[in-house]
Each structure stands twice: as structure tokens, then as C-alpha cells.
């Protein structure tokens, strides 16, 4: 992780957030130094008045670049892509670019919001742990089936060929959470399983992994 307390880039992050993990990967791939600003969601720090001034929705991540403040992982990644184009995160081919956007949106719209910490906690409180896990497995499994079909033709070493692009930034954190946190049966998803193993070989992805963040429990 290229953490630099003197960098003008500040990333407000929570170690276990898949949304923040996407941005950490993007920053690492582009070789950008940044300050890591931990926001402990479990302690409610995302709802503190000072944080809500930066991000009125109260989610992570938030990127501060001098006077520029951007919330939402997709918006942050596109900002980084346009400001720092030297290591592109989108292919020039229009079809492959569209597929990258589609993968990103399946993860960020059809999977993650329906199984985030808020939803998990609500279901567990109302229905119990077993119902929570059943819900999470159903939501992730449905999304993974769609992704598996979408990438059948496109996948190479990575999601849309032999180079890392935006789709991989969104897939890696969701795969990590599904496998490491929820122990999802991946037997139906051979392409996604293979991609996950590839991501584990790459420093930019591993440096961004939840367990390697300064605010992760094992790091404290």
C-alpha cells in the first residue's frame, strides 16, 4: 500500500468495506501515494458530523484531493482514471469498455447494496443469523451466475482479457467477501474462482485486501 502522510490524496476507508477496497486497488495500480484515514463503521464514525460534511450519505469511501471531495467508489475510480490516465483502468475497445462498466454495475448495484453491513445487521436482528446467511448467499449467488455467463467469452487471465481493468477492481473485493467471509460454495463459478486465484498473486490487490489495512483488527 502506497500510504504517504504527506500526499494530498486522502482516502477515508474502512478495512472491511468492499467499496473502499476497489478504490485502494485503483490507487495501488496507478502507483498513487495516499493518506489512509480510517473510518470505523462498527463504532458509528461514518455518522459523525465531521464525516458527514465530507460524505452526506455517510458511507465509505471518500476521496479528498486537495479541495476536491468525491464520494462513491465508482465516481472516485472514474476521477482517478481521468486525472491519472497513465495506467488505464478501462480498455480502448468500446465493447470491452462496456463490459467493464456492466461488471462494475452488477457488483455495485445488484450485489453489494443488498448484502452490505446495514442489510446484514437488519436481517440478523429481525430474523436471525441463519436467515441472514441464506439471504447473503442467495444475493451473491444470483449476481455471480450473471457474471459467470457474462465473462464466459471475455475472460482471459483477467475478467476482460489479459490486462487488469475496472471489472477486476470490482470483482476482487466481492469475491474476497463471498469466499473468505461467507464461505460461499464456488463450484458453480469456475471462471470467477480462477480469477480470484489470479488476484491473489498481484501485489496491488493483496496490499488492498481487508486484512492488510492499518485499521484491520489484526493490525491493531
FIKOLZA-1660 file (N, C-alpha, C; in steps of 0.1 Angstrom, whole numbers, plus 5000, padded with zeros to 4 digits):
% residues 220
   i   px   py   pz ch aa at
   1 5008 4988 5000  A  X  N
   1 5000 5000 5000  A  X CA
   1 5009 5012 5000  A  X  C
   2 5006 5022 4991  A  X  N
   2 5014 5034 4990  A  X CA
   2 5009 5045 4999  A  X  C
   3 5010 5043 5012  A  X  N
   3 5005 5052 5021  A  X CA
   3 5016 5063 5024  A  X  C
   4 5012 5075 5023  A  X  N
   4 5021 5086 5025  A  X CA
   4 5014 5098 5032  A  X  C
   5 5018 5101 5044  A  X  N
   5 5011 5111 5052  A  X CA
   5 5013 5125 5046  A  X  C
   6 5022 5127 5036  A  X  N
   6 5023 5140 5030  A  X CA
   6 5016 5141 5017  A  X  C
   7 5010 5130 5013  A  X  N
   7 5002 5131 5000  A  X CA
   7 4990 5139 5001  A  X  C
   8 4987 5147 4990  A  X  N
   8 4974 5154 4990  A  X CA
   8 4962 5146 4989  A  X  C
   9 4964 5133 4984  A  X  N
   9 4952 5124 4983  A  X CA
   9 4950 5118 4997  A  X  C
  10 4937 5119 5001  A  X  N
  10 4933 5113 5014  A  X CA
  10 4921 5103 5011  A  X  C
  11 4923 5091 5015  A  X  N
  11 4912 5081 5013  A  X CA
  11 4906 5077 5027  A  X  C
  12 4893 5081 5029  A  X  N
  12 4886 5077 5041  A  X CA
  12 4880 5063 5038  A  X  C
  13 4885 5054 5046  A  X  N
  13 4883 5040 5043  A  X CA
  13 4879 5032 5056  A  X  C
  14 4873 5021 5054  A  X  N
  14 4871 5011 5064  A  X CA
  14 4876 4998 5059  A  X  C
  15 4884 4991 5068  A  X  N
  15 4892 4979 5063  A  X CA
  15 4883 4969 5056  A  X  C
  16 4871 4967 5061  A  X  N
  16 4863 4956 5056  A  X CA
  16 4854 4960 5044  A  X  C
  17 4854 4972 5041  A  X  N
  17 4845 4977 5030  A  X CA
  17 4849 4973 5017  A  X  C
  18 4841 4966 5009  A  X  N
  18 4845 4962 4996  A  X CA
  18 4845 4974 4986  A  X  C
  19 4837 4984 4989  A  X  N
  19 4836 4996 4981  A  X CA
  19 4850 5004 4983  A  X  C
  20 4855 5005 4995  A  X  N
  20 4867 5011 4997  A  X CA
  20 4879 5003 4991  A  X  C
  21 4877 4990 4992  A  X  N
  21 4888 4981 4987  A  X CA
  21 4890 4983 4972  A  X  C
  22 4879 4986 4964  A  X  N
  22 4880 4988 4950  A  X CA
  22 4889 5000 4947  A  X  C
  23 4887 5011 4955  A  X  N
  23 4895 5023 4953  A  X CA
  23 4909 5021 4958  A  X  C
  24 4911 5013 4968  A  X  N
  24 4925 5010 4972  A  X CA
  24 4933 5003 4961  A  X  C
  25 4926 4994 4954  A  X  N
  25 4932 4987 4943  A  X CA
  25 4936 4997 4932  A  X  C
  26 4926 5006 4929  A  X  N
  26 4928 5015 4918  A  X CA
  26 4940 5024 4921  A  X  C
  27 4941 5029 4934  A  X  N
  27 4952 5038 4938  A  X CA
  27 4966 5030 4937  A  X  C
  28 4965 5017 4941  A  X  N
  28 4978 5009 4940  A  X CA
  28 4982 5007 4926  A  X  C
  29 4972 5003 4917  A  X  N
  29 4976 5001 4903  A  X CA
  29 4981 5013 4896  A  X  C
  30 4976 5025 4900  A  X  N
  30 4981 5037 4894  A  X CA
  30 4994 5042 4900  A  X  C
  31 4998 5036 4911  A  X  N
  31 5010 5040 4918  A  X CA
  31 5009 5053 4925  A  X  C
  32 4997 5056 4930  A  X  N
  32 4995 5069 4937  A  X CA
  32 4996 5068 4952  A  X  C
  33 5004 5076 4958  A  X  N
  33 5005 5077 4972  A  X CA
  33 4993 5084 4978  A  X  C
  34 4989 5079 4989  A  X  N
  34 4977 5085 4996  A  X CA
  34 4977 5083 5011  A  X  C
  35 4970 5092 5018  A  X  N
  35 4969 5091 5032  A  X CA
  35 4957 5082 5035  A  X  C
  36 4958 5072 5044  A  X  N
  36 4948 5064 5048  A  X CA
  36 4941 5069 5060  A  X  C
  37 4928 5073 5059  A  X  N
  37 4920 5078 5070  A  X CA
  37 4910 5068 5074  A  X  C
  38 4912 5061 5085  A  X  N
  38 4903 5051 5089  A  X CA
  38 4889 5056 5094  A  X  C
  39 4879 5050 5090  A  X  N
  39 4865 5054 5095  A  X CA
  39 4859 5041 5100  A  X  C
  40 4857 5040 5113  A  X  N
  40 4852 5027 5119  A  X CA
  40 4837 5027 5119  A  X  C
  41 4832 5020 5109  A  X  N
  41 4818 5019 5107  A  X CA
  41 4811 5012 5119  A  X  C
  42 4818 5002 5125  A  X  N
  42 4812 4995 5136  A  X CA
  42 4810 5004 5148  A  X  C
  43 4818 5014 5149  A  X  N
  43 4817 5024 5160  A  X CA
  43 4808 5036 5156  A  X  C
  44 4803 5036 5144  A  X  N
  44 4795 5047 5140  A  X CA
  44 4802 5060 5136  A  X  C
  45 4815 5059 5133  A  X  N
  45 4822 5070 5129  A  X CA
  45 4818 5076 5116  A  X  C
  46 4811 5068 5107  A  X  N
  46 4807 5073 5094  A  X CA
  46 4795 5082 5096  A  X  C
  47 4789 5082 5108  A  X  N
  47 4777 5091 5111  A  X CA
  47 4781 5103 5119  A  X  C
  48 4794 5105 5122  A  X  N
  48 4799 5117 5129  A  X CA
  48 4797 5129 5121  A  X  C
  49 4793 5140 5127  A  X  N
  49 4790 5153 5119  A  X CA
  49 4802 5157 5110  A  X  C
  50 4814 5155 5115  A  X  N
  50 4826 5160 5107  A  X CA
  50 4828 5151 5095  A  X  C
  51 4824 5138 5096  A  X  N
  51 4825 5130 5084  A  X CA
  51 4813 5132 5074  A  X  C
  52 4802 5135 5080  A  X  N
  52 4790 5137 5071  A  X CA
  52 4792 5150 5063  A  X  C
  53 4800 5159 5068  A  X  N
  53 4803 5171 5060  A  X CA
  53 4810 5167 5047  A  X  C
  54 4818 5157 5048  A  X  N
  54 4826 5152 5036  A  X CA
  54 4817 5143 5027  A  X  C
  55 4809 5135 5034  A  X  N
  55 4801 5125 5027  A  X CA
  55 4787 5124 5033  A  X  C
  56 4778 5132 5028  A  X  N
  56 4765 5134 5034  A  X CA
  56 4757 5120 5035  A  X  C
  57 4760 5111 5026  A  X  N
  57 4753 5098 5027  A  X CA
  57 4758 5090 5039  A  X  C
  58 4770 5092 5043  A  X  N
  58 4776 5085 5055  A  X CA
  58 4782 5072 5051  A  X  C
  59 4786 5070 5039  A  X  N
  59 4792 5057 5035  A  X CA
  59 4807 5059 5033  A  X  C
  60 4815 5048 5031  A  X  N
  60 4828 5049 5027  A  X CA
  60 4829 5042 5013  A  X  C
  61 4838 5046 5005  A  X  N
  61 4850 5055 5007  A  X CA
  61 4846 5069 5004  A  X  C
  62 4855 5078 5008  A  X  N
  62 4855 5092 5003  A  X CA
  62 4869 5096 5000  A  X  C
  63 4871 5102 4989  A  X  N
  63 4884 5106 4984  A  X CA
  63 4885 5121 4985  A  X  C
  64 4896 5126 4991  A  X  N
  64 4898 5141 4992  A  X CA
  64 4911 5143 4984  A  X  C
  65 4911 5152 4974  A  X  N
  65 4922 5155 4966  A  X CA
  65 4923 5170 4966  A  X  C
  66 4931 5175 4976  A  X  N
  66 4931 5190 4978  A  X CA
  66 4918 5195 4982  A  X  C
  67 4912 5204 4973  A  X  N
  67 4899 5210 4976  A  X CA
  67 4888 5201 4970  A  X  C
  68 4891 5190 4963  A  X  N
  68 4881 5182 4957  A  X CA
  68 4877 5171 4966  A  X  C
  69 4864 5169 4968  A  X  N
  69 4859 5158 4977  A  X CA
  69 4849 5149 4968  A  X  C
  70 4852 5136 4968  A  X  N
  70 4844 5128 4960  A  X CA
  70 4840 5115 4968  A  X  C
  71 4827 5113 4968  A  X  N
  71 4822 5101 4975  A  X CA
  71 4817 5091 4964  A  X  C
  72 4816 5078 4968  A  X  N
  72 4811 5068 4959  A  X CA
  72 4823 5062 4951  A  X  C
  73 4825 5049 4952  A  X  N
  73 4837 5042 4947  A  X CA
  73 4837 5044 4931  A  X  C
  74 4826 5042 4925  A  X  N
  74 4826 5043 4910  A  X CA
  74 4831 5057 4906  A  X  C
  75 4825 5067 4912  A  X  N
  75 4829 5081 4909  A  X CA
  75 4843 5084 4912  A  X  C
  76 4848 5078 4923  A  X  N
  76 4862 5080 4926  A  X CA
  76 4872 5074 4916  A  X  C
  77 4868 5062 4912  A  X  N
  77 4877 5054 4902  A  X CA
  77 4877 5062 4889  A  X  C
  78 4865 5067 4885  A  X  N
  78 4865 5074 4872  A  X CA
  78 4873 5087 4873  A  X  C
  79 4872 5093 4884  A  X  N
  79 4880 5106 4887  A  X CA
  79 4895 5102 4885  A  X  C
  80 4899 5092 4892  A  X  N
  80 4913 5088 4891  A  X CA
  80 4917 5084 4877  A  X  C
  81 4908 5077 4870  A  X  N
  81 4911 5073 4857  A  X CA
  81 4913 5085 4847  A  X  C
  82 4905 5095 4849  A  X  N
  82 4906 5107 4840  A  X CA
  82 4917 5116 4844  A  X  C
  83 4920 5117 4857  A  X  N
  83 4931 5126 4862  A  X CA
  83 4945 5120 4860  A  X  C
  84 4945 5106 4862  A  X  N
  84 4958 5099 4861  A  X CA
  84 4957 5088 4850  A  X  C
  85 4957 5091 4838  A  X  N
  85 4954 5082 4827  A  X CA
  85 4966 5073 4823  A  X  C
  86 4977 5075 4830  A  X  N
  86 4990 5068 4826  A  X CA
  86 4988 5052 4827  A  X  C
  87 4982 5048 4837  A  X  N
  87 4979 5033 4838  A  X CA
  87 4964 5031 4837  A  X  C
  88 4959 5030 4824  A  X  N
  88 4944 5030 4822  A  X CA
  88 4937 5018 4829  A  X  C
  89 4926 5021 4834  A  X  N
  89 4917 5011 4841  A  X CA
  89 4905 5007 4832  A  X  C
  90 4905 5013 4820  A  X  N
  90 4894 5009 4810  A  X CA
  90 4901 5007 4797  A  X  C
  91 4897 4997 4789  A  X  N
  91 4903 4994 4776  A  X CA
  91 4898 5004 4766  A  X  C
  92 4905 5005 4755  A  X  N
  92 4901 5014 4744  A  X CA
  92 4890 5009 4736  A  X  C
  93 4889 4995 4735  A  X  N
  93 4879 4989 4727  A  X CA
  93 4865 4992 4734  A  X  C
  94 4856 4997 4726  A  X  N
  94 4843 5001 4731  A  X CA
  94 4835 4990 4737  A  X  C
  95 4835 4978 4731  A  X  N
  95 4827 4967 4736  A  X CA
  95 4833 4962 4749  A  X  C
  96 4846 4961 4750  A  X  N
  96 4852 4956 4763  A  X CA
  96 4850 4967 4773  A  X  C
  97 4851 4980 4770  A  X  N
  97 4848 4990 4779  A  X CA
  97 4834 4989 4785  A  X  C
  98 4824 4986 4776  A  X  N
  98 4810 4985 4781  A  X CA
  98 4809 4973 4790  A  X  C
  99 4816 4962 4787  A  X  N
  99 4815 4950 4796  A  X CA
  99 4821 4953 4809  A  X  C
 100 4832 4961 4810  A  X  N
 100 4838 4965 4822  A  X CA
 100 4828 4973 4830  A  X  C
 101 4821 4982 4824  A  X  N
 101 4811 4990 4831  A  X CA
 101 4799 4981 4836  A  X  C
 102 4796 4971 4828  A  X  N
 102 4785 4962 4831  A  X CA
 102 4789 4954 4844  A  X  C
 103 4801 4948 4844  A  X  N
 103 4805 4941 4855  A  X CA
 103 4805 4949 4868  A  X  C
 104 4811 4961 4866  A  X  N
 104 4811 4971 4878  A  X CA
 104 4797 4973 4883  A  X  C
 105 4788 4975 4874  A  X  N
 105 4774 4978 4879  A  X CA
 105 4767 4966 4885  A  X  C
 106 4770 4954 4879  A  X  N
 106 4763 4942 4885  A  X CA
 106 4768 4941 4900  A  X  C
 107 4781 4943 4902  A  X  N
 107 4786 4942 4916  A  X CA
 107 4781 4953 4925  A  X  C
 108 4782 4966 4920  A  X  N
 108 4779 4977 4928  A  X CA
 108 4764 4980 4929  A  X  C
 109 4756 4975 4920  A  X  N
 109 4741 4978 4921  A  X CA
 109 4733 4965 4924  A  X  C
 110 4737 4954 4920  A  X  N
 110 4729 4942 4921  A  X CA
 110 4733 4932 4932  A  X  C
 111 4746 4934 4937  A  X  N
 111 4751 4925 4947  A  X CA
 111 4754 4933 4960  A  X  C
 112 4764 4942 4960  A  X  N
 112 4769 4948 4973  A  X CA
 112 4758 4955 4981  A  X  C
 113 4749 4964 4975  A  X  N
 113 4740 4971 4983  A  X CA
 113 4730 4962 4990  A  X  C
 114 4727 4950 4984  A  X  N
 114 4717 4941 4990  A  X CA
 114 4723 4932 5001  A  X  C
 115 4736 4933 5003  A  X  N
 115 4743 4924 5013  A  X CA
 115 4753 4932 5021  A  X  C
 116 4752 4945 5022  A  X  N
 116 4762 4953 5029  A  X CA
 116 4759 4952 5044  A  X  C
 117 4768 4958 5052  A  X  N
 117 4767 4957 5066  A  X CA
 117 4753 4961 5072  A  X  C
 118 4747 4971 5066  A  X  N
 118 4734 4976 5071  A  X CA
 118 4724 4966 5069  A  X  C
 119 4723 4960 5057  A  X  N
 119 4713 4950 5054  A  X CA
 119 4716 4937 5062  A  X  C
 120 4728 4933 5063  A  X  N
 120 4731 4921 5071  A  X CA
 120 4727 4923 5086  A  X  C
 121 4730 4934 5091  A  X  N
 121 4726 4936 5105  A  X CA
 121 4711 4937 5107  A  X  C
 122 4704 4943 5098  A  X  N
 122 4690 4944 5099  A  X CA
 122 4683 4930 5098  A  X  C
 123 4687 4922 5089  A  X  N
 123 4681 4909 5087  A  X CA
 123 4685 4900 5099  A  X  C
 124 4697 4901 5104  A  X  N
 124 4701 4893 5116  A  X CA
 124 4693 4896 5128  A  X  C
 125 4691 4909 5130  A  X  N
 125 4683 4914 5142  A  X CA
 125 4668 4909 5141  A  X  C
 126 4663 4910 5128  A  X  N
 126 4649 4907 5126  A  X CA
 126 4646 4892 5125  A  X  C
 127 4655 4885 5119  A  X  N
 127 4653 4871 5115  A  X CA
 127 4663 4860 5120  A  X  C
 128 4674 4865 5124  A  X  N
 128 4684 4856 5129  A  X CA
 128 4696 4854 5120  A  X  C
 129 4706 4847 5125  A  X  N
 129 4719 4846 5117  A  X CA
 129 4717 4837 5105  A  X  C
 130 4709 4826 5107  A  X  N
 130 4707 4816 5095  A  X CA
 130 4700 4823 5084  A  X  C
 131 4690 4831 5087  A  X  N
 131 4683 4838 5076  A  X CA
 131 4692 4849 5069  A  X  C
 132 4700 4855 5077  A  X  N
 132 4710 4864 5071  A  X CA
 132 4719 4858 5061  A  X  C
 133 4725 4846 5065  A  X  N
 133 4734 4839 5057  A  X CA
 133 4727 4834 5044  A  X  C
 134 4715 4829 5046  A  X  N
 134 4707 4825 5035  A  X CA
 134 4704 4836 5025  A  X  C
 135 4701 4848 5030  A  X  N
 135 4699 4859 5021  A  X CA
 135 4712 4863 5014  A  X  C
 136 4722 4864 5021  A  X  N
 136 4735 4868 5015  A  X CA
 136 4739 4858 5004  A  X  C
 137 4738 4845 5007  A  X  N
 137 4742 4835 4997  A  X CA
 137 4733 4836 4985  A  X  C
 138 4721 4839 4986  A  X  N
 138 4711 4840 4975  A  X CA
 138 4715 4852 4966  A  X  C
 139 4717 4864 4973  A  X  N
 139 4720 4876 4965  A  X CA
 139 4733 4875 4958  A  X  C
 140 4744 4870 4965  A  X  N
 140 4757 4869 4958  A  X CA
 140 4756 4858 4947  A  X  C
 141 4750 4847 4950  A  X  N
 141 4749 4836 4940  A  X CA
 141 4742 4841 4928  A  X  C
 142 4731 4848 4929  A  X  N
 142 4724 4853 4917  A  X CA
 142 4733 4862 4909  A  X  C
 143 4740 4871 4916  A  X  N
 143 4749 4880 4908  A  X CA
 143 4761 4873 4902  A  X  C
 144 4766 4863 4909  A  X  N
 144 4778 4856 4904  A  X CA
 144 4774 4847 4892  A  X  C
 145 4761 4842 4891  A  X  N
 145 4757 4835 4880  A  X CA
 145 4757 4844 4867  A  X  C
 146 4752 4856 4869  A  X  N
 146 4752 4866 4858  A  X CA
 146 4766 4869 4854  A  X  C
 147 4775 4871 4863  A  X  N
 147 4788 4875 4860  A  X CA
 147 4795 4863 4853  A  X  C
 148 4793 4851 4857  A  X  N
 148 4799 4839 4851  A  X CA
 148 4795 4838 4837  A  X  C
 149 4783 4840 4834  A  X  N
 149 4778 4840 4820  A  X CA
 149 4784 4851 4812  A  X  C
 150 4784 4863 4817  A  X  N
 150 4789 4874 4810  A  X CA
 150 4804 4873 4806  A  X  C
 151 4811 4867 4815  A  X  N
 151 4826 4866 4813  A  X CA
 151 4830 4853 4806  A  X  C
 152 4821 4844 4802  A  X  N
 152 4824 4832 4796  A  X CA
 152 4833 4834 4783  A  X  C
 153 4829 4844 4775  A  X  N
 153 4837 4847 4763  A  X CA
 153 4848 4857 4765  A  X  C
 154 4846 4866 4774  A  X  N
 154 4855 4877 4776  A  X CA
 154 4868 4874 4784  A  X  C
 155 4867 4865 4794  A  X  N
 155 4877 4863 4803  A  X CA
 155 4890 4857 4797  A  X  C
 156 4901 4863 4801  A  X  N
 156 4914 4858 4798  A  X CA
 156 4921 4855 4811  A  X  C
 157 4933 4860 4813  A  X  N
 157 4940 4859 4826  A  X CA
 157 4932 4867 4836  A  X  C
 158 4925 4877 4831  A  X  N
 158 4916 4886 4840  A  X CA
 158 4902 4886 4834  A  X  C
 159 4894 4895 4839  A  X  N
 159 4880 4895 4836  A  X CA
 159 4877 4897 4822  A  X  C
 160 4883 4907 4815  A  X  N
 160 4880 4910 4802  A  X CA
 160 4893 4909 4793  A  X  C
 161 4901 4899 4795  A  X  N
 161 4913 4898 4787  A  X CA
 161 4925 4895 4795  A  X  C
 162 4936 4898 4790  A  X  N
 162 4949 4895 4797  A  X CA
 162 4955 4907 4804  A  X  C
 163 4947 4918 4805  A  X  N
 163 4951 4930 4813  A  X CA
 163 4941 4933 4824  A  X  C
 164 4946 4939 4835  A  X  N
 164 4937 4942 4846  A  X CA
 164 4929 4955 4842  A  X  C
 165 4916 4955 4843  A  X  N
 165 4908 4967 4841  A  X CA
 165 4898 4968 4852  A  X  C
 166 4889 4978 4850  A  X  N
 166 4879 4981 4861  A  X CA
 166 4871 4969 4866  A  X  C
 167 4867 4961 4857  A  X  N
 167 4859 4949 4861  A  X CA
 167 4866 4941 4872  A  X  C
 168 4879 4940 4871  A  X  N
 168 4887 4933 4881  A  X CA
 168 4887 4940 4895  A  X  C
 169 4887 4953 4894  A  X  N
 169 4887 4961 4907  A  X CA
 169 4874 4958 4915  A  X  C
 170 4863 4956 4908  A  X  N
 170 4850 4954 4914  A  X CA
 170 4848 4939 4918  A  X  C
 171 4854 4930 4910  A  X  N
 171 4852 4916 4912  A  X CA
 171 4860 4911 4924  A  X  C
 172 4873 4916 4925  A  X  N
 172 4882 4910 4935  A  X CA
 172 4876 4912 4950  A  X  C
 173 4872 4924 4954  A  X  N
 173 4866 4926 4967  A  X CA
 173 4854 4918 4970  A  X  C
 174 4845 4917 4960  A  X  N
 174 4833 4909 4962  A  X CA
 174 4836 4894 4963  A  X  C
 175 4845 4889 4955  A  X  N
 175 4849 4875 4956  A  X CA
 175 4856 4873 4970  A  X  C
 176 4864 4882 4974  A  X  N
 176 4870 4880 4987  A  X CA
 176 4860 4879 4998  A  X  C
 177 4850 4888 4998  A  X  N
 177 4840 4887 5008  A  X CA
 177 4831 4875 5007  A  X  C
 178 4828 4871 4995  A  X  N
 178 4819 4859 4994  A  X CA
 178 4826 4846 4999  A  X  C
 179 4839 4845 4995  A  X  N
 179 4847 4833 4999  A  X CA
 179 4852 4833 5013  A  X  C
 180 4858 4844 5017  A  X  N
 180 4865 4845 5030  A  X CA
 180 4856 4848 5041  A  X  C
 181 4845 4856 5039  A  X  N
 181 4836 4859 5050  A  X CA
 181 4824 4850 5050  A  X  C
 182 4818 4847 5039  A  X  N
 182 4805 4840 5038  A  X CA
 182 4807 4825 5034  A  X  C
 183 4819 4821 5031  A  X  N
 183 4822 4807 5027  A  X CA
 183 4812 4802 5016  A  X  C
 184 4810 4810 5006  A  X  N
 184 4801 4807 4995  A  X CA
 184 4807 4795 4987  A  X  C
 185 4798 4786 4984  A  X  N
 185 4802 4774 4975  A  X CA
 185 4804 4780 4961  A  X  C
 186 4817 4779 4957  A  X  N
 186 4821 4785 4944  A  X CA
 186 4821 4775 4933  A  X  C
 187 4816 4763 4935  A  X  N
 187 4817 4752 4925  A  X CA
 187 4810 4755 4912  A  X  C
 188 4800 4764 4913  A  X  N
 188 4792 4768 4901  A  X CA
 188 4799 4779 4893  A  X  C
 189 4810 4784 4898  A  X  N
 189 4816 4796 4893  A  X CA
 189 4831 4794 4890  A  X  C
 190 4834 4785 4880  A  X  N
 190 4848 4782 4878  A  X CA
 190 4856 4794 4872  A  X  C
 191 4850 4803 4864  A  X  N
 191 4857 4814 4859  A  X CA
 191 4860 4824 4871  A  X  C
 192 4850 4827 4879  A  X  N
 192 4852 4836 4890  A  X CA
 192 4862 4831 4900  A  X  C
 193 4862 4818 4902  A  X  N
 193 4871 4811 4911  A  X CA
 193 4886 4812 4906  A  X  C
 194 4887 4810 4893  A  X  N
 194 4901 4812 4887  A  X CA
 194 4906 4826 4888  A  X  C
 195 4897 4836 4885  A  X  N
 195 4901 4850 4886  A  X CA
 195 4905 4853 4900  A  X  C
 196 4898 4848 4910  A  X  N
 196 4902 4851 4924  A  X CA
 196 4916 4846 4927  A  X  C
 197 4919 4835 4922  A  X  N
 197 4933 4830 4924  A  X CA
 197 4943 4838 4917  A  X  C
 198 4940 4844 4906  A  X  N
 198 4949 4853 4899  A  X CA
 198 4951 4866 4907  A  X  C
 199 4940 4871 4912  A  X  N
 199 4941 4884 4920  A  X CA
 199 4950 4882 4932  A  X  C
 200 4950 4870 4938  A  X  N
 200 4958 4868 4950  A  X CA
 200 4973 4868 4947  A  X  C
 201 4977 4868 4934  A  X  N
 201 4991 4868 4930  A  X CA
 201 4997 4882 4928  A  X  C
 202 4988 4892 4928  A  X  N
 202 4991 4905 4924  A  X CA
 202 4992 4915 4936  A  X  C
 203 5004 4921 4937  A  X  N
 203 5006 4929 4949  A  X CA
 203 4996 4941 4951  A  X  C
 204 4992 4947 4940  A  X  N
 204 4983 4958 4941  A  X CA
 204 4969 4954 4947  A  X  C
 205 4965 4941 4945  A  X  N
 205 4953 4936 4950  A  X CA
 205 4955 4931 4965  A  X  C
 206 4966 4925 4967  A  X  N
 206 4969 4920 4981  A  X CA
 206 4971 4931 4991  A  X  C
 207 4978 4942 4986  A  X  N
 207 4980 4953 4995  A  X CA
 207 4967 4960 4999  A  X  C
 208 4957 4959 4990  A  X  N
 208 4944 4965 4993  A  X CA
 208 4935 4956 5000  A  X  C
 209 4939 4943 5003  A  X  N
 209 4930 4934 5009  A  X CA
 209 4926 4938 5023  A  X  C
 210 4914 4934 5028  A  X  N
 210 4910 4939 5041  A  X CA
 210 4920 4936 5053  A  X  C
 211 4925 4924 5053  A  X  N
 211 4934 4920 5064  A  X CA
 211 4947 4928 5064  A  X  C
 212 4950 4935 5053  A  X  N
 212 4963 4942 5053  A  X CA
 212 4962 4957 5055  A  X  C
 213 4950 4961 5059  A  X  N
 213 4948 4976 5062  A  X CA
 213 4952 4979 5076  A  X  C
 214 4956 4992 5078  A  X  N
 214 4961 4996 5091  A  X CA
 214 4950 4995 5102  A  X  C
 215 4938 4996 5098  A  X  N
 215 4927 4996 5108  A  X CA
 215 4921 4982 5110  A  X  C
 216 4926 4972 5103  A  X  N
 216 4922 4958 5104  A  X CA
 216 4924 4953 5118  A  X  C
 217 4916 4945 5124  A  X  N
 217 4918 4940 5138  A  X CA
 217 4931 4934 5141  A  X  C
 218 4936 4927 5131  A  X  N
 218 4949 4920 5133  A  X CA
 218 4961 4930 5133  A  X  C
 219 4958 4942 5128  A  X  N
 219 4969 4952 5127  A  X CA
 219 4969 4962 5139  A  X  C
 220 4959 4961 5147  A  X  N
 220 4958 4970 5158  A  X CA
 220 4965 4964 5171  A  X  C
% end
